[in-house]
Amino acid sequence: MKTFDRKAKMDEMETLDCQGWHFLCSGEQLPTGEFHAAVRYKAPPDGQVRTLFLDPNRYDSAKQALERAKEVAVRWAHARGGDGRGDA
C-alpha cells in the first residue's frame, strides 16, 4: 500500500501558451496518493475552459504528471497548426 506525505504539495499547475492555444496543465493528486496528468484549454471563441486530456497512467510525483501534461498539450497544438482543424 502506498502512503503519502500530507505536507507534500498535492497538485502542480502551469499555464502554457502554444500555437495560439492557452492551456492549463496539471499534475493532480488522486485519492491513492498517486498523480495523473490533466490538460485543459480555453476553447475559442468564448474562452470557455474545457478538459482535453485526463491521463489514465499514474505517476509518483506531481512534477512527473505535470511534465506529461505539457508534452500532451504541445503535441496537440502542433498537430492542429494553431487553427483547431488538424487531426485529433
MODELLER restraints for C-alpha pairs under 7 A, 6 or more apart:
rsr = mdl.restraints
at = mdl.atoms
rsr.add(forms.Gaussian(group=physical.xy_distance, feature=features.Distance(at['CA:3:A'], at['CA:33:A']), mean=6.70, stdev=0.5))
rsr.add(forms.Gaussian(group=physical.xy_distance, feature=features.Distance(at['CA:4:A'], at['CA:33:A']), mean=5.64, stdev=0.5))
rsr.add(forms.Gaussian(group=physical.xy_distance, feature=features.Distance(at['CA:10:A'], at['CA:28:A']), mean=6.86, stdev=0.5))
rsr.add(forms.Gaussian(group=physical.xy_distance, feature=features.Distance(at['CA:10:A'], at['CA:29:A']), mean=5.53, stdev=0.5))
rsr.add(forms.Gaussian(group=physical.xy_distance, feature=features.Distance(at['CA:11:A'], at['CA:26:A']), mean=6.92, stdev=0.5))
rsr.add(forms.Gaussian(group=physical.xy_distance, feature=features.Distance(at['CA:11:A'], at['CA:27:A']), mean=5.50, stdev=0.5))
rsr.add(forms.Gaussian(group=physical.xy_distance, feature=features.Distance(at['CA:11:A'], at['CA:28:A']), mean=4.70, stdev=0.5))
rsr.add(forms.Gaussian(group=physical.xy_distance, feature=features.Distance(at['CA:11:A'], at['CA:29:A']), mean=5.79, stdev=0.5))
rsr.add(forms.Gaussian(group=physical.xy_distance, feature=features.Distance(at['CA:11:A'], at['CA:62:A']), mean=5.84, stdev=0.5))
rsr.add(forms.Gaussian(group=physical.xy_distance, feature=features.Distance(at['CA:12:A'], at['CA:26:A']), mean=5.45, stdev=0.5))
rsr.add(forms.Gaussian(group=physical.xy_distance, feature=features.Distance(at['CA:12:A'], at['CA:27:A']), mean=5.17, stdev=0.5))
rsr.add(forms.Gaussian(group=physical.xy_distance, feature=features.Distance(at['CA:12:A'], at['CA:28:A']), mean=6.76, stdev=0.5))
rsr.add(forms.Gaussian(group=physical.xy_distance, feature=features.Distance(at['CA:12:A'], at['CA:62:A']), mean=5.73, stdev=0.5))
rsr.add(forms.Gaussian(group=physical.xy_distance, feature=features.Distance(at['CA:12:A'], at['CA:63:A']), mean=6.66, stdev=0.5))
rsr.add(forms.Gaussian(group=physical.xy_distance, feature=features.Distance(at['CA:12:A'], at['CA:66:A']), mean=6.55, stdev=0.5))
rsr.add(forms.Gaussian(group=physical.xy_distance, feature=features.Distance(at['CA:13:A'], at['CA:24:A']), mean=6.91, stdev=0.5))
rsr.add(forms.Gaussian(group=physical.xy_distance, feature=features.Distance(at['CA:13:A'], at['CA:25:A']), mean=5.65, stdev=0.5))
rsr.add(forms.Gaussian(group=physical.xy_distance, feature=features.Distance(at['CA:13:A'], at['CA:26:A']), mean=4.22, stdev=0.5))
rsr.add(forms.Gaussian(group=physical.xy_distance, feature=features.Distance(at['CA:13:A'], at['CA:27:A']), mean=6.51, stdev=0.5))
rsr.add(forms.Gaussian(group=physical.xy_distance, feature=features.Distance(at['CA:13:A'], at['CA:66:A']), mean=6.96, stdev=0.5))
rsr.add(forms.Gaussian(group=physical.xy_distance, feature=features.Distance(at['CA:14:A'], at['CA:24:A']), mean=5.91, stdev=0.5))
rsr.add(forms.Gaussian(group=physical.xy_distance, feature=features.Distance(at['CA:14:A'], at['CA:25:A']), mean=5.37, stdev=0.5))
rsr.add(forms.Gaussian(group=physical.xy_distance, feature=features.Distance(at['CA:14:A'], at['CA:26:A']), mean=6.35, stdev=0.5))
rsr.add(forms.Gaussian(group=physical.xy_distance, feature=features.Distance(at['CA:15:A'], at['CA:23:A']), mean=5.61, stdev=0.5))
rsr.add(forms.Gaussian(group=physical.xy_distance, feature=features.Distance(at['CA:15:A'], at['CA:24:A']), mean=4.58, stdev=0.5))
rsr.add(forms.Gaussian(group=physical.xy_distance, feature=features.Distance(at['CA:15:A'], at['CA:25:A']), mean=6.11, stdev=0.5))
rsr.add(forms.Gaussian(group=physical.xy_distance, feature=features.Distance(at['CA:16:A'], at['CA:22:A']), mean=6.01, stdev=0.5))
rsr.add(forms.Gaussian(group=physical.xy_distance, feature=features.Distance(at['CA:16:A'], at['CA:23:A']), mean=5.06, stdev=0.5))
rsr.add(forms.Gaussian(group=physical.xy_distance, feature=features.Distance(at['CA:16:A'], at['CA:24:A']), mean=6.34, stdev=0.5))
rsr.add(forms.Gaussian(group=physical.xy_distance, feature=features.Distance(at['CA:17:A'], at['CA:23:A']), mean=6.16, stdev=0.5))
rsr.add(forms.Gaussian(group=physical.xy_distance, feature=features.Distance(at['CA:18:A'], at['CA:74:A']), mean=6.47, stdev=0.5))
rsr.add(forms.Gaussian(group=physical.xy_distance, feature=features.Distance(at['CA:18:A'], at['CA:77:A']), mean=6.42, stdev=0.5))
rsr.add(forms.Gaussian(group=physical.xy_distance, feature=features.Distance(at['CA:19:A'], at['CA:77:A']), mean=5.99, stdev=0.5))
rsr.add(forms.Gaussian(group=physical.xy_distance, feature=features.Distance(at['CA:19:A'], at['CA:78:A']), mean=6.84, stdev=0.5))
rsr.add(forms.Gaussian(group=physical.xy_distance, feature=features.Distance(at['CA:19:A'], at['CA:81:A']), mean=6.75, stdev=0.5))
rsr.add(forms.Gaussian(group=physical.xy_distance, feature=features.Distance(at['CA:19:A'], at['CA:82:A']), mean=4.69, stdev=0.5))
rsr.add(forms.Gaussian(group=physical.xy_distance, feature=features.Distance(at['CA:20:A'], at['CA:82:A']), mean=5.60, stdev=0.5))
rsr.add(forms.Gaussian(group=physical.xy_distance, feature=features.Distance(at['CA:21:A'], at['CA:77:A']), mean=6.80, stdev=0.5))
rsr.add(forms.Gaussian(group=physical.xy_distance, feature=features.Distance(at['CA:21:A'], at['CA:82:A']), mean=6.91, stdev=0.5))
rsr.add(forms.Gaussian(group=physical.xy_distance, feature=features.Distance(at['CA:22:A'], at['CA:41:A']), mean=5.61, stdev=0.5))
rsr.add(forms.Gaussian(group=physical.xy_distance, feature=features.Distance(at['CA:22:A'], at['CA:42:A']), mean=5.68, stdev=0.5))
rsr.add(forms.Gaussian(group=physical.xy_distance, feature=features.Distance(at['CA:23:A'], at['CA:39:A']), mean=6.76, stdev=0.5))
rsr.add(forms.Gaussian(group=physical.xy_distance, feature=features.Distance(at['CA:23:A'], at['CA:40:A']), mean=5.63, stdev=0.5))
rsr.add(forms.Gaussian(group=physical.xy_distance, feature=features.Distance(at['CA:23:A'], at['CA:41:A']), mean=4.28, stdev=0.5))
rsr.add(forms.Gaussian(group=physical.xy_distance, feature=features.Distance(at['CA:23:A'], at['CA:42:A']), mean=6.60, stdev=0.5))
rsr.add(forms.Gaussian(group=physical.xy_distance, feature=features.Distance(at['CA:24:A'], at['CA:39:A']), mean=5.91, stdev=0.5))
rsr.add(forms.Gaussian(group=physical.xy_distance, feature=features.Distance(at['CA:24:A'], at['CA:40:A']), mean=5.10, stdev=0.5))
rsr.add(forms.Gaussian(group=physical.xy_distance, feature=features.Distance(at['CA:24:A'], at['CA:41:A']), mean=5.98, stdev=0.5))
rsr.add(forms.Gaussian(group=physical.xy_distance, feature=features.Distance(at['CA:25:A'], at['CA:38:A']), mean=5.91, stdev=0.5))
rsr.add(forms.Gaussian(group=physical.xy_distance, feature=features.Distance(at['CA:25:A'], at['CA:39:A']), mean=4.67, stdev=0.5))
rsr.add(forms.Gaussian(group=physical.xy_distance, feature=features.Distance(at['CA:25:A'], at['CA:40:A']), mean=6.43, stdev=0.5))
rsr.add(forms.Gaussian(group=physical.xy_distance, feature=features.Distance(at['CA:25:A'], at['CA:66:A']), mean=6.32, stdev=0.5))
rsr.add(forms.Gaussian(group=physical.xy_distance, feature=features.Distance(at['CA:25:A'], at['CA:69:A']), mean=5.44, stdev=0.5))
rsr.add(forms.Gaussian(group=physical.xy_distance, feature=features.Distance(at['CA:25:A'], at['CA:70:A']), mean=5.96, stdev=0.5))
rsr.add(forms.Gaussian(group=physical.xy_distance, feature=features.Distance(at['CA:26:A'], at['CA:37:A']), mean=5.86, stdev=0.5))
rsr.add(forms.Gaussian(group=physical.xy_distance, feature=features.Distance(at['CA:26:A'], at['CA:38:A']), mean=5.23, stdev=0.5))
rsr.add(forms.Gaussian(group=physical.xy_distance, feature=features.Distance(at['CA:26:A'], at['CA:39:A']), mean=6.49, stdev=0.5))
rsr.add(forms.Gaussian(group=physical.xy_distance, feature=features.Distance(at['CA:26:A'], at['CA:66:A']), mean=4.90, stdev=0.5))
rsr.add(forms.Gaussian(group=physical.xy_distance, feature=features.Distance(at['CA:26:A'], at['CA:69:A']), mean=6.34, stdev=0.5))
rsr.add(forms.Gaussian(group=physical.xy_distance, feature=features.Distance(at['CA:27:A'], at['CA:35:A']), mean=6.02, stdev=0.5))
rsr.add(forms.Gaussian(group=physical.xy_distance, feature=features.Distance(at['CA:27:A'], at['CA:36:A']), mean=5.62, stdev=0.5))
rsr.add(forms.Gaussian(group=physical.xy_distance, feature=features.Distance(at['CA:27:A'], at['CA:37:A']), mean=4.77, stdev=0.5))
rsr.add(forms.Gaussian(group=physical.xy_distance, feature=features.Distance(at['CA:27:A'], at['CA:38:A']), mean=6.34, stdev=0.5))
rsr.add(forms.Gaussian(group=physical.xy_distance, feature=features.Distance(at['CA:27:A'], at['CA:62:A']), mean=4.54, stdev=0.5))
rsr.add(forms.Gaussian(group=physical.xy_distance, feature=features.Distance(at['CA:27:A'], at['CA:63:A']), mean=6.46, stdev=0.5))
rsr.add(forms.Gaussian(group=physical.xy_distance, feature=features.Distance(at['CA:27:A'], at['CA:65:A']), mean=4.47, stdev=0.5))
rsr.add(forms.Gaussian(group=physical.xy_distance, feature=features.Distance(at['CA:27:A'], at['CA:66:A']), mean=4.31, stdev=0.5))
rsr.add(forms.Gaussian(group=physical.xy_distance, feature=features.Distance(at['CA:28:A'], at['CA:35:A']), mean=5.25, stdev=0.5))
rsr.add(forms.Gaussian(group=physical.xy_distance, feature=features.Distance(at['CA:28:A'], at['CA:36:A']), mean=5.51, stdev=0.5))
rsr.add(forms.Gaussian(group=physical.xy_distance, feature=features.Distance(at['CA:28:A'], at['CA:37:A']), mean=6.42, stdev=0.5))
rsr.add(forms.Gaussian(group=physical.xy_distance, feature=features.Distance(at['CA:28:A'], at['CA:62:A']), mean=6.35, stdev=0.5))
rsr.add(forms.Gaussian(group=physical.xy_distance, feature=features.Distance(at['CA:29:A'], at['CA:35:A']), mean=4.36, stdev=0.5))
rsr.add(forms.Gaussian(group=physical.xy_distance, feature=features.Distance(at['CA:29:A'], at['CA:36:A']), mean=6.68, stdev=0.5))
rsr.add(forms.Gaussian(group=physical.xy_distance, feature=features.Distance(at['CA:29:A'], at['CA:62:A']), mean=6.93, stdev=0.5))
rsr.add(forms.Gaussian(group=physical.xy_distance, feature=features.Distance(at['CA:34:A'], at['CA:58:A']), mean=6.09, stdev=0.5))
rsr.add(forms.Gaussian(group=physical.xy_distance, feature=features.Distance(at['CA:34:A'], at['CA:59:A']), mean=5.78, stdev=0.5))
rsr.add(forms.Gaussian(group=physical.xy_distance, feature=features.Distance(at['CA:34:A'], at['CA:60:A']), mean=5.47, stdev=0.5))
rsr.add(forms.Gaussian(group=physical.xy_distance, feature=features.Distance(at['CA:34:A'], at['CA:61:A']), mean=6.92, stdev=0.5))
rsr.add(forms.Gaussian(group=physical.xy_distance, feature=features.Distance(at['CA:35:A'], at['CA:58:A']), mean=5.51, stdev=0.5))
rsr.add(forms.Gaussian(group=physical.xy_distance, feature=features.Distance(at['CA:35:A'], at['CA:59:A']), mean=4.99, stdev=0.5))
rsr.add(forms.Gaussian(group=physical.xy_distance, feature=features.Distance(at['CA:35:A'], at['CA:60:A']), mean=6.27, stdev=0.5))
rsr.add(forms.Gaussian(group=physical.xy_distance, feature=features.Distance(at['CA:35:A'], at['CA:61:A']), mean=6.11, stdev=0.5))
rsr.add(forms.Gaussian(group=physical.xy_distance, feature=features.Distance(at['CA:35:A'], at['CA:62:A']), mean=5.75, stdev=0.5))
rsr.add(forms.Gaussian(group=physical.xy_distance, feature=features.Distance(at['CA:35:A'], at['CA:65:A']), mean=6.19, stdev=0.5))
rsr.add(forms.Gaussian(group=physical.xy_distance, feature=features.Distance(at['CA:36:A'], at['CA:55:A']), mean=5.72, stdev=0.5))
rsr.add(forms.Gaussian(group=physical.xy_distance, feature=features.Distance(at['CA:36:A'], at['CA:57:A']), mean=6.32, stdev=0.5))
rsr.add(forms.Gaussian(group=physical.xy_distance, feature=features.Distance(at['CA:36:A'], at['CA:58:A']), mean=5.11, stdev=0.5))
rsr.add(forms.Gaussian(group=physical.xy_distance, feature=features.Distance(at['CA:36:A'], at['CA:59:A']), mean=6.06, stdev=0.5))
rsr.add(forms.Gaussian(group=physical.xy_distance, feature=features.Distance(at['CA:36:A'], at['CA:65:A']), mean=5.39, stdev=0.5))
rsr.add(forms.Gaussian(group=physical.xy_distance, feature=features.Distance(at['CA:37:A'], at['CA:54:A']), mean=5.98, stdev=0.5))
rsr.add(forms.Gaussian(group=physical.xy_distance, feature=features.Distance(at['CA:37:A'], at['CA:55:A']), mean=5.16, stdev=0.5))
rsr.add(forms.Gaussian(group=physical.xy_distance, feature=features.Distance(at['CA:37:A'], at['CA:65:A']), mean=4.54, stdev=0.5))
rsr.add(forms.Gaussian(group=physical.xy_distance, feature=features.Distance(at['CA:37:A'], at['CA:66:A']), mean=5.82, stdev=0.5))
rsr.add(forms.Gaussian(group=physical.xy_distance, feature=features.Distance(at['CA:37:A'], at['CA:68:A']), mean=6.16, stdev=0.5))
rsr.add(forms.Gaussian(group=physical.xy_distance, feature=features.Distance(at['CA:37:A'], at['CA:69:A']), mean=4.98, stdev=0.5))
rsr.add(forms.Gaussian(group=physical.xy_distance, feature=features.Distance(at['CA:38:A'], at['CA:53:A']), mean=5.53, stdev=0.5))
rsr.add(forms.Gaussian(group=physical.xy_distance, feature=features.Distance(at['CA:38:A'], at['CA:54:A']), mean=4.61, stdev=0.5))
rsr.add(forms.Gaussian(group=physical.xy_distance, feature=features.Distance(at['CA:38:A'], at['CA:55:A']), mean=6.31, stdev=0.5))
rsr.add(forms.Gaussian(group=physical.xy_distance, feature=features.Distance(at['CA:38:A'], at['CA:69:A']), mean=5.73, stdev=0.5))
rsr.add(forms.Gaussian(group=physical.xy_distance, feature=features.Distance(at['CA:39:A'], at['CA:51:A']), mean=6.18, stdev=0.5))
rsr.add(forms.Gaussian(group=physical.xy_distance, feature=features.Distance(at['CA:39:A'], at['CA:52:A']), mean=5.44, stdev=0.5))
rsr.add(forms.Gaussian(group=physical.xy_distance, feature=features.Distance(at['CA:39:A'], at['CA:53:A']), mean=5.02, stdev=0.5))
rsr.add(forms.Gaussian(group=physical.xy_distance, feature=features.Distance(at['CA:39:A'], at['CA:54:A']), mean=6.65, stdev=0.5))
rsr.add(forms.Gaussian(group=physical.xy_distance, feature=features.Distance(at['CA:39:A'], at['CA:69:A']), mean=5.72, stdev=0.5))
rsr.add(forms.Gaussian(group=physical.xy_distance, feature=features.Distance(at['CA:39:A'], at['CA:73:A']), mean=6.64, stdev=0.5))
rsr.add(forms.Gaussian(group=physical.xy_distance, feature=features.Distance(at['CA:40:A'], at['CA:49:A']), mean=6.44, stdev=0.5))
rsr.add(forms.Gaussian(group=physical.xy_distance, feature=features.Distance(at['CA:40:A'], at['CA:50:A']), mean=5.40, stdev=0.5))
rsr.add(forms.Gaussian(group=physical.xy_distance, feature=features.Distance(at['CA:40:A'], at['CA:51:A']), mean=4.28, stdev=0.5))
rsr.add(forms.Gaussian(group=physical.xy_distance, feature=features.Distance(at['CA:40:A'], at['CA:52:A']), mean=5.18, stdev=0.5))
rsr.add(forms.Gaussian(group=physical.xy_distance, feature=features.Distance(at['CA:40:A'], at['CA:53:A']), mean=6.97, stdev=0.5))
rsr.add(forms.Gaussian(group=physical.xy_distance, feature=features.Distance(at['CA:41:A'], at['CA:49:A']), mean=5.42, stdev=0.5))
rsr.add(forms.Gaussian(group=physical.xy_distance, feature=features.Distance(at['CA:41:A'], at['CA:50:A']), mean=5.50, stdev=0.5))
rsr.add(forms.Gaussian(group=physical.xy_distance, feature=features.Distance(at['CA:41:A'], at['CA:51:A']), mean=6.55, stdev=0.5))
rsr.add(forms.Gaussian(group=physical.xy_distance, feature=features.Distance(at['CA:41:A'], at['CA:52:A']), mean=6.73, stdev=0.5))
rsr.add(forms.Gaussian(group=physical.xy_distance, feature=features.Distance(at['CA:42:A'], at['CA:48:A']), mean=5.28, stdev=0.5))
rsr.add(forms.Gaussian(group=physical.xy_distance, feature=features.Distance(at['CA:42:A'], at['CA:49:A']), mean=4.50, stdev=0.5))
rsr.add(forms.Gaussian(group=physical.xy_distance, feature=features.Distance(at['CA:42:A'], at['CA:50:A']), mean=6.40, stdev=0.5))
rsr.add(forms.Gaussian(group=physical.xy_distance, feature=features.Distance(at['CA:43:A'], at['CA:49:A']), mean=6.17, stdev=0.5))
rsr.add(forms.Gaussian(group=physical.xy_distance, feature=features.Distance(at['CA:43:A'], at['CA:50:A']), mean=6.65, stdev=0.5))
rsr.add(forms.Gaussian(group=physical.xy_distance, feature=features.Distance(at['CA:59:A'], at['CA:65:A']), mean=5.86, stdev=0.5))
rsr.add(forms.Gaussian(group=physical.xy_distance, feature=features.Distance(at['CA:79:A'], at['CA:86:A']), mean=5.73, stdev=0.5))
rsr.add(forms.Gaussian(group=physical.xy_distance, feature=features.Distance(at['CA:79:A'], at['CA:87:A']), mean=6.31, stdev=0.5))
rsr.add(forms.Gaussian(group=physical.xy_distance, feature=features.Distance(at['CA:80:A'], at['CA:86:A']), mean=3.95, stdev=0.5))
rsr.add(forms.Gaussian(group=physical.xy_distance, feature=features.Distance(at['CA:80:A'], at['CA:87:A']), mean=6.53, stdev=0.5))
